[in-house]
């Protein structure tokens, strides 16, 4: 791989050079990912209403309570209320 047999003479240097060369590519890809993530988050924040943002924050803060919610009963209650409103 390296000319003049340098890998045989200095195997640790060869290994560290390979690691160093791959780290640069990984850091750049991670920076691009976080840059795109930042754009998506900014778009979501601007497109999201303030009440939804507050509700999502509240769910995150009260996550232990939110995990205990029975979603089937919440959906049934929602459907029943919509059905009653449509009948009136």
C-alpha positions in Angstrom: 0.0 0.0 0.0 2.7 2.5 1.0 5.9 2.8 -1.1 9.3 1.6 0.0 7.8 -0.9 2.5 7.1 1.8 5.2 4.2 -0.3 6.6 6.6 -3.1 7.5 9.0 -0.7 9.1 6.5 1.4 11.0 3.2 -0.6 11.4 1.8 1.6 14.1 2.3 4.8 12.1 0.6 3.1 9.1 -2.4 2.1 11.3 -2.6 5.6 12.9 -2.5 7.3 9.5 -5.4 5.1 8.2 -7.4 6.0 11.3 -6.6 9.7 10.9 -7.6 9.7 7.2 -11.0 8.0 8.0 -11.8 10.3 10.9 -11.7 13.4 8.7 -14.4 12.0 6.4 -16.6 10.9 9.3 -16.4 14.3 11.0 -17.4 16.0 7.7 -20.3 13.7 7.2 -21.5 14.3 10.8 -21.2 18.0 10.4 -23.3 17.8 7.2 -25.9 15.7 9.0 -26.2 18.2 11.9 -26.4 21.1 9.4 -29.3 19.4 7.6 -30.9 18.5 10.9 -30.7 22.2 12.0 -32.5 23.2 8.8 -35.2 20.7 9.3 -35.7 21.7 12.9 -35.9 25.4 11.9 -38.5 24.6 9.3 -40.5 22.6 11.7 -40.4 25.3 14.4 -41.5 27.9 11.9 -44.3 25.7 10.5 -45.5 24.5 13.9 -48.0 26.6 15.9 -47.1 27.8 19.4 -49.8 25.6 21.1 -48.5 22.5 19.4 -44.9 23.4 20.4 -46.0 23.9 24.0 -47.9 20.6 24.0 -44.9 18.7 22.7 -42.7 20.3 25.3 -45.2 19.4 28.0 -45.2 15.8 26.7 -41.5 15.7 26.8 -41.3 17.1 30.4 -44.0 14.8 31.6 -42.8 11.7 29.7 -43.2 9.3 32.6 -46.9 10.2 32.8 -47.2 10.1 29.0 -45.9 6.6 28.8 -48.7 5.4 31.1 -51.5 6.7 28.9 -53.8 4.1 27.4 -54.0 5.3 23.8 -56.9 3.0 22.9 -59.2 4.6 25.5 -58.1 8.1 24.3 -58.9 7.2 20.7 -62.3 5.8 21.7 -63.2 8.9 23.7 -62.2 11.1 20.8 -64.3 9.1 18.4 -67.3 9.2 20.7 -67.1 12.9 21.1 -66.8 13.4 17.3 -69.8 11.1 16.8 -71.9 13.0 19.4 -71.0 16.4 17.8 -71.9 15.1 14.3 -75.3 13.9 15.6 -76.2 17.3 17.2 
